[in-house]
Each structure stands twice: as C-alpha cells, then as structure tokens.
Amino acid sequence: MSDLMDDDLELRVGTLQLSTDNAHADNRRDNASESNTSNRNKNQLNANPSVLSGADSLSSSTSSFAGRDARTEGTINSRQPNEEPERTVYPRYDVPFNRENIKDFFTFRKGVVENAIQDCITALLFPEDGEYLGSWLLTEITLWDNEKERIVLLTSRLVMTIKYDFIAMKQLDFKKTYLDELDTIVIGELVYPPSSLVPRINGIATGVTTVVKDCVIDRFCRRSSGSDGEAKLFDPKYFEPRERNLRGVRLMWNKGEPLSLKTAWNPFSQDVPFLTFASHPIYWHKDPERTKESLYPSEQEREGSLEERAMYDMETFAQKLQRAIELMQTSVCCIHHSPIVIQSYLGVTSLLHNKISLGFFKVRGKFSF
C-alpha cells in the first residue's frame, strides 16, 4: 500500500511540473512537493487518523475504480517507458477457513442466501426507496472490529443493511442509509493504527493455532514426516504480526467530524456515522471454474458460478455503489482510495469473536447459532 501512495504522490508532482509556466515557480513548488512527500511518507497511517473523515486521503478518484481491483494481476498503465514493471500493490488475501469448515455456514447451502434476499426484497423494499440495483451477503465490520454477517440491498436512493437469521429464515433487524446523506466513501485496505497491538496478538494466536493443528494433530493423525514436522513446529514465521490482509469499503456521513467519546466507547451505540463492509468468507470458496454438476463446466455454468460468487464480493458492491453515487445529481459525496483505519488497539474480545465466527450463523458441534 505504501508503494501505491508513493506512486500517486509522484504522479502529482509530475502534474505540477507540466502545468507551470514560470521556472522560478517550478523550483519553489518542487521543493515544497519534496518536503511534503517526505513528511507524508513518514506518517502514512498518522495522516489517516481519520479515515473516519476521509479528508486526509492521499489518493482519490471518482472514475478510476476499475483499475484498482485487489484481485486483478494487471498493473496501472501509468508507467514511463524506462520504468521497471510495477509490483502488485495490494496485500495477499488470507483465505478464511478451509473447504470443510466453510460448509458449516448455513449460507453455504444452496438456495439459502437467494431465498433470504428475495424475502427481504419483498418485505422491506417499497417503490419510494428507488430503483433496485443489487443485493449481496457481506461481512460488516463494526466500530469495535467485530465481523458480522449481513444482507445488503442497494437501490438508487439507499443502502439497506439487514440482520437475518439464516437458521429460522427470518429478518431480525434492518437499517436504511440514504445515499444523499453520504459525504465520503473510502475504498482500500483495512489497517490498524501504528500503536495497535492487534496484529501482534493476532500473530501469536494464529501461530499457536497453526502449531497445534498442523504440527501436533496432523503428526498423530496423518503421520507426517518427522523432519517436516520439526521444521513447521519451530517456524517463527507463524508468530509474526498479522495485519487484516483484506480490503473493504466504508460509507460515512459524519461530515468530517470525529466520533464523540460517548459513541466511541460505547460498544452498544447505534449512532456510529459510518458502515464498513468486506467480502463474505464464502467468496473465497465459490470456484467459478468448477461446479458441483460437472468437472468440466460449460460457459453457461461458469457464468452462473461467477454471478453467484459476485453475491459475496465487496468489490462488486463498491462498484455499483460508486455508479449510483455518480448518477445522483445532488450528491456531494467524495470517493477516496486509501487505507481504512480500524481504531482497535488491543482487540482481545474482537479477536475471540472473529476467530470463532460469532457473527455468522453456522453449525457448532451439536448446536447451531
């Protein structure tokens, strides 16, 4: 992500040089740009204490979304002829859960999500809500860094977030956010503040889990080779700090104002002026190249699988949201491409909550909740 910020800053400096007619002004502006660049590089995350406001985002755009998809392997076509090929600037994606565990999610079962979405559309959307644009099952990330399973409906006037019981197949709660109230949308990598202990704690927890599962359980159950087991058991890389390694989109209507202490320190507050979404874990387990019906799917089967996968994809939702904002003549919303800061500094409870998927409806041994 730092590579992306540097590239954007270099492009801005180049624009200043081309648009200046006076040589003396060139020198003054170049010096100012260099000093600003060095200061910003030192404080990449400190310049964002607000991704709550988005005002300090270093790169923004309202029309260049297509070139910034985290899962595309291509690079941005802005290099000079003699420049080295640009490396992928987006983080790698850690696939959440494995193929077997993902089947415990009730939403992984065929037809469950489609039926739930149709139920919500029929019961909750009315003509005055605007033209229906799409629906998704996404992960909402709360102010306290808790992941929760949510149905999201998008119309030309609003975004509706729905809490749905996928076991009893009924709506539990919903919230409408009108597009003309939004002032900022931020699309980018989810990151923690520099002083946060969450990456370190997450690394320790992941390392312990990996050692127990891959080295102890597999050694007794699968009879893995002794040399490989020893190498895995003492590999310090398992315990390195782990960032989110995930992209998200944040919708804000706080007009650049910081959160009040009453809202920021109340885990049950309903007045948080932003929503943060990421892709649902099922997204990484819907294979568009292979369907259950055939090992060699036809073109129609692949297209159907791609459409099903897009239902869990935050990037698809963000693209359609951006188009809806652009079509609103009265909208003053700014769209920024920059890191989204999750203001979590210790995060023990959220780590436990997310590790055991308390925000998702799934089978848990003899119980389901």
C-alpha positions as CSV (number, residue, x, y, z in Angstrom):
1,M,0.0,0.0,0.0
2,S,2.9,2.3,0.6
3,D,4.0,1.7,-3.0
4,L,0.6,2.9,-4.1
5,M,0.8,6.1,-2.1
6,D,4.3,6.8,-3.4
7,D,3.3,6.3,-7.0
8,D,0.3,8.6,-6.5
9,L,2.4,11.3,-5.0
10,E,5.0,11.1,-7.8
11,L,2.3,11.5,-10.3
12,R,1.0,14.6,-8.6
13,V,4.5,16.2,-8.6
14,G,4.7,15.5,-12.3
15,T,1.4,17.2,-12.9
16,L,2.6,20.3,-11.2
17,Q,5.7,20.5,-13.4
18,L,3.8,20.2,-16.6
19,S,1.2,22.8,-15.6
20,T,3.7,25.5,-14.5
21,D,4.8,28.3,-16.8
22,N,7.3,30.0,-14.6
23,A,10.7,28.4,-13.9
24,H,11.1,30.1,-10.5
25,A,7.7,28.9,-9.5
26,D,8.7,25.4,-10.7
27,N,11.6,25.3,-8.2
28,R,9.6,26.6,-5.3
29,R,6.8,24.1,-5.9
30,D,9.1,21.2,-6.5
31,N,10.9,21.9,-3.2
32,A,7.5,22.2,-1.4
33,S,6.4,18.9,-3.0
34,E,9.5,17.1,-2.0
35,S,9.2,18.2,1.6
36,N,5.5,17.3,1.7
37,T,6.3,13.9,0.2
38,S,8.9,13.1,2.9
39,N,6.6,14.2,5.7
40,R,3.7,12.1,4.4
41,N,5.8,9.0,3.8
42,K,6.9,9.1,7.5
43,N,3.3,9.4,8.6
44,Q,1.3,7.3,6.2
45,L,-1.0,6.0,8.8
46,N,-0.8,9.0,11.1
47,A,-2.1,11.1,8.2
48,N,-5.1,8.9,8.3
49,P,-6.3,9.2,11.9
50,S,-9.5,9.9,10.3
51,V,-10.3,7.6,7.8
52,L,-13.4,8.5,9.7
53,S,-13.5,11.6,7.6
54,G,-11.5,10.7,4.5
55,A,-10.2,14.2,4.3
56,D,-6.6,13.2,4.5
57,S,-6.7,10.5,1.9
58,L,-3.6,10.8,-0.3
59,S,-5.3,9.4,-3.5
60,S,-8.9,9.8,-4.5
61,S,-10.9,9.2,-7.6
62,T,-14.5,9.1,-8.8
63,S,-13.8,7.4,-12.2
64,S,-10.8,5.1,-11.9
65,F,-12.3,2.3,-9.9
66,A,-11.8,-0.4,-12.5
67,G,-8.0,-0.3,-12.3
68,R,-7.9,-0.8,-8.5
69,D,-9.4,-4.2,-8.0
70,A,-7.4,-6.1,-5.5
71,R,-7.8,-9.4,-7.3
72,T,-6.5,-8.2,-10.7
73,E,-3.0,-9.2,-11.6
74,G,-2.5,-6.3,-14.1
75,T,-0.8,-3.1,-13.1
76,I,-1.9,0.5,-13.5
77,N,-1.0,1.8,-17.0
78,S,0.8,4.9,-15.9
79,R,4.4,3.8,-16.1
80,Q,7.1,5.6,-18.2
81,P,8.8,3.5,-20.9
82,N,12.0,3.0,-19.0
83,E,10.4,2.3,-15.6
84,E,10.6,-1.2,-14.1
85,P,7.4,-3.2,-14.0
86,E,5.3,-2.2,-11.1
87,R,4.7,-4.8,-8.4
88,T,1.2,-5.6,-7.3
89,V,0.4,-3.1,-4.6
90,Y,-2.5,-4.9,-2.9
91,P,-2.0,-7.3,0.0
92,R,-2.3,-11.0,-0.4
93,Y,-5.6,-12.5,0.7
94,D,-5.6,-15.0,3.6
95,V,-8.4,-17.4,2.7
96,P,-10.6,-17.5,5.7
97,F,-11.4,-21.1,6.9
98,N,-10.8,-24.2,4.8
99,R,-13.1,-26.0,2.4
100,E,-14.5,-28.3,5.1
101,N,-15.1,-25.7,7.7
102,I,-16.9,-23.3,5.3
103,K,-19.6,-25.9,4.8
104,D,-20.7,-25.3,8.4
105,F,-22.0,-21.9,7.4
106,F,-25.8,-22.1,6.8
107,T,-25.3,-19.6,4.0
108,F,-23.1,-22.0,2.1
109,R,-26.1,-24.3,1.5
110,K,-27.6,-24.0,-2.0
111,G,-30.5,-21.6,-2.2
112,V,-30.4,-20.3,1.4
113,V,-29.0,-16.8,0.5
114,E,-31.1,-16.4,-2.6
115,N,-34.3,-17.2,-0.7
116,A,-33.3,-14.9,2.2
117,I,-32.6,-12.0,-0.2
118,Q,-35.9,-12.5,-2.0
119,D,-37.7,-12.5,1.3
120,C,-36.0,-9.2,2.3
121,I,-36.7,-7.5,-1.1
122,T,-40.4,-8.5,-0.9
123,A,-40.9,-7.4,2.7
124,L,-38.6,-4.3,3.1
125,L,-38.3,-2.5,-0.3
126,F,-41.0,-0.1,-1.4
127,P,-41.4,2.0,-4.6
128,E,-40.3,5.2,-2.8
129,D,-37.0,3.5,-1.9
130,G,-35.9,3.9,-5.6
131,E,-34.8,1.5,-8.3
132,Y,-33.4,-1.8,-7.1
133,L,-29.7,-2.1,-8.1
134,G,-28.4,-5.3,-6.4
135,S,-28.1,-7.4,-3.3
136,W,-25.1,-9.0,-1.5
137,L,-24.2,-11.1,1.5
138,L,-21.2,-9.3,3.0
139,T,-19.3,-9.0,6.2
140,E,-19.9,-5.9,8.2
141,I,-17.0,-4.8,10.4
142,T,-18.2,-2.8,13.4
143,L,-16.5,0.1,15.2
144,W,-15.1,-2.5,17.7
145,D,-13.7,-4.7,14.9
146,N,-16.3,-7.4,15.2
147,E,-17.3,-9.2,12.0
148,K,-21.0,-9.8,11.4
149,E,-22.9,-11.4,8.6
150,R,-25.3,-9.0,6.8
151,I,-27.5,-8.9,3.8
152,V,-27.0,-5.6,1.9
153,L,-29.6,-4.2,-0.6
154,L,-28.7,-1.3,-2.9
155,T,-31.2,1.0,-4.6
156,S,-30.8,4.3,-6.4
157,R,-31.7,6.0,-3.1
158,L,-30.4,4.0,-0.2
159,V,-28.3,1.2,1.2
160,M,-30.2,-1.2,3.4
161,T,-28.3,-3.4,5.9
162,I,-30.2,-6.4,7.2
163,K,-29.5,-8.8,10.1
164,Y,-31.0,-12.1,9.1
165,D,-31.4,-15.4,10.9
166,F,-30.4,-18.0,8.4
167,I,-31.5,-20.8,10.6
168,A,-35.0,-19.7,11.3
169,M,-35.1,-17.9,7.9
170,K,-36.5,-14.6,9.3
171,Q,-35.4,-10.9,9.5
172,L,-34.1,-9.7,12.8
173,D,-33.3,-6.1,12.2
174,F,-32.6,-3.7,9.4
175,K,-31.1,-0.2,8.8
176,K,-31.6,2.2,5.9
177,T,-28.8,4.6,4.9
178,Y,-29.7,7.2,2.3
179,L,-27.2,7.9,-0.4
180,D,-27.8,11.6,-0.4
181,E,-26.7,11.7,3.3
182,L,-23.2,10.2,2.5
183,D,-20.3,12.6,2.3
184,T,-17.4,10.2,2.0
185,I,-16.8,6.7,0.7
186,V,-13.4,5.1,1.2
187,I,-12.2,2.0,-0.6
188,G,-9.0,0.3,0.4
189,E,-7.0,-2.0,2.6
190,L,-8.2,-2.4,6.2
191,V,-5.4,-1.4,8.5
192,Y,-4.8,-0.9,12.2
193,P,-3.2,2.2,13.8
194,P,0.6,2.1,14.2
195,S,0.3,1.7,18.0
196,S,-2.2,-1.1,17.9
197,L,-1.4,-4.4,19.5
198,V,-3.9,-6.3,17.4
199,P,-1.5,-7.5,14.7
200,R,0.9,-8.9,17.3
201,I,-1.8,-10.6,19.3
202,N,-3.3,-12.0,16.1
203,G,0.0,-13.3,15.0
204,I,0.5,-15.1,18.3
205,A,-3.0,-16.6,18.3
206,T,-2.6,-17.7,14.6
207,G,0.8,-19.2,15.4
208,V,-0.5,-21.3,18.3
209,T,-3.4,-22.5,16.3
210,T,-1.2,-23.4,13.4
211,V,1.2,-25.3,15.5
212,V,-1.5,-27.2,17.3
213,K,-3.4,-28.1,14.2
214,D,-0.7,-28.7,11.6
215,C,2.1,-30.0,13.7
216,V,0.5,-31.8,16.7
217,I,-2.8,-33.1,15.4
218,D,-1.5,-33.9,11.9
219,R,1.5,-35.6,13.3
220,F,-0.6,-38.1,15.2
221,C,-3.5,-38.4,12.8
222,R,-1.8,-38.2,9.4
223,R,1.7,-39.4,10.3
224,S,3.5,-36.5,8.7
225,S,7.3,-36.9,8.2
226,G,9.4,-36.0,11.3
227,S,11.7,-33.6,9.5
228,D,8.8,-31.6,8.1
229,G,7.0,-31.6,11.4
230,E,10.1,-30.2,13.3
231,A,10.5,-27.5,10.7
232,K,6.9,-26.5,11.0
233,L,6.8,-26.7,14.8
234,F,9.6,-24.1,15.3
235,D,9.0,-21.9,12.3
236,P,8.9,-18.3,13.7
237,K,7.0,-17.0,10.7
238,Y,3.9,-18.5,12.2
239,F,4.1,-16.0,15.0
240,E,4.8,-12.8,13.0
241,P,2.3,-9.9,13.4
242,R,-0.6,-10.4,11.0
243,E,-2.5,-7.5,9.5
244,R,-6.0,-7.8,8.2
245,N,-4.8,-8.6,4.6
246,L,-8.3,-7.6,3.5
247,R,-9.9,-4.8,1.5
248,G,-13.1,-3.1,2.4
249,V,-15.4,-0.1,1.7
250,R,-16.5,2.4,4.3
251,L,-19.6,4.6,3.9
252,M,-19.5,7.8,6.0
253,W,-22.0,10.6,6.8
254,N,-20.1,12.3,9.7
255,K,-19.2,15.4,7.6
256,G,-15.5,15.1,8.7
257,E,-16.3,15.3,12.5
258,P,-14.6,12.9,14.9
259,L,-16.6,10.5,16.9
260,S,-17.8,11.7,20.3
261,L,-16.4,9.9,23.3
262,K,-19.9,8.6,24.2
263,T,-20.2,6.9,20.8
264,A,-16.5,5.8,20.5
265,W,-16.5,4.0,23.9
266,N,-20.0,2.5,23.9
267,P,-20.0,-1.0,22.2
268,F,-23.8,-0.9,22.0
269,S,-24.1,2.5,20.4
270,Q,-26.4,2.8,17.4
271,D,-25.2,6.3,16.4
272,V,-21.9,5.3,14.6
273,P,-21.9,7.5,11.5
274,F,-20.3,5.0,9.2
275,L,-20.6,1.5,7.8
276,T,-17.7,-0.8,6.9
277,F,-18.1,-3.8,4.6
278,A,-15.7,-6.6,3.4
279,S,-16.2,-9.7,1.3
280,H,-18.0,-12.6,3.0
281,P,-15.8,-15.6,3.7
282,I,-17.8,-17.8,1.3
283,Y,-16.4,-15.6,-1.6
284,W,-13.1,-17.4,-1.5
285,H,-14.7,-20.8,-1.7
286,K,-17.0,-20.3,-4.6
287,D,-14.9,-21.7,-7.5
288,P,-16.1,-20.2,-10.9
289,E,-14.1,-22.8,-12.8
290,R,-15.7,-25.9,-11.3
291,T,-19.3,-26.5,-10.4
292,K,-20.8,-29.3,-8.4
293,E,-22.6,-30.6,-11.5
294,S,-19.6,-31.1,-13.7
295,L,-15.8,-31.2,-13.6
296,Y,-15.7,-29.5,-17.0
297,P,-18.4,-26.8,-16.7
298,S,-19.9,-25.2,-19.8
299,E,-19.7,-21.5,-20.5
300,Q,-23.2,-21.0,-19.1
301,E,-22.3,-22.9,-15.9
302,R,-19.2,-20.8,-15.4
303,E,-21.2,-17.5,-15.9
304,G,-23.8,-18.7,-13.3
305,S,-21.0,-19.6,-10.9
306,L,-19.4,-16.1,-11.4
307,E,-22.7,-14.4,-10.7
308,E,-23.1,-16.5,-7.5
309,R,-19.6,-15.6,-6.4
310,A,-20.2,-11.9,-7.0
311,M,-23.0,-12.0,-4.4
312,Y,-20.4,-12.3,-1.7
313,D,-17.9,-9.8,-3.2
314,M,-17.3,-6.4,-1.7
315,E,-15.6,-5.0,-4.8
316,T,-18.8,-5.6,-6.9
317,F,-20.9,-3.9,-4.3
318,A,-18.4,-0.9,-4.2
319,Q,-18.5,-0.5,-8.0
320,K,-22.3,-0.4,-8.1
321,L,-22.4,1.9,-5.2
322,Q,-20.0,4.3,-6.9
323,R,-22.1,4.3,-10.1
324,A,-25.2,5.0,-8.1
325,I,-23.5,8.0,-6.4
326,E,-22.3,9.3,-9.7
327,L,-25.8,9.2,-11.2
328,M,-27.2,11.4,-8.3
329,Q,-27.0,15.0,-9.4
330,T,-27.5,16.3,-5.9
331,S,-24.8,14.1,-4.3
332,V,-21.7,15.8,-2.8
333,C,-20.1,12.5,-1.8
334,C,-16.4,12.1,-2.4
335,I,-14.9,8.7,-3.2
336,H,-11.4,8.0,-1.9
337,H,-9.0,5.1,-2.5
338,S,-6.9,4.9,0.7
339,P,-6.4,2.7,3.7
340,I,-9.3,2.3,6.1
341,V,-8.2,2.6,9.7
342,I,-9.9,0.3,12.2
343,Q,-9.5,2.1,15.5
344,S,-8.7,-1.0,17.6
345,Y,-5.7,-1.1,19.9
346,L,-6.0,-4.2,22.0
347,G,-8.8,-6.2,20.4
348,V,-8.8,-9.3,22.5
349,T,-12.6,-9.6,22.6
350,S,-12.9,-8.9,18.8
351,L,-10.1,-11.4,18.1
352,L,-12.1,-14.1,20.0
353,H,-15.3,-13.1,18.4
354,N,-13.9,-13.3,14.9
355,K,-11.9,-16.5,15.4
356,I,-15.0,-18.5,16.4
357,S,-17.3,-16.6,13.9
358,L,-19.8,-15.5,16.5
359,G,-21.2,-13.0,13.9
360,F,-22.1,-15.8,11.5
361,F,-24.8,-18.4,11.6
362,K,-23.2,-21.9,11.4
363,V,-23.2,-25.4,12.8
364,R,-21.1,-25.5,16.1
365,G,-20.9,-29.2,17.1
366,K,-24.2,-30.3,18.4
367,F,-25.6,-26.8,18.3
368,S,-26.4,-24.3,15.6
369,F,-26.4,-20.5,16.2
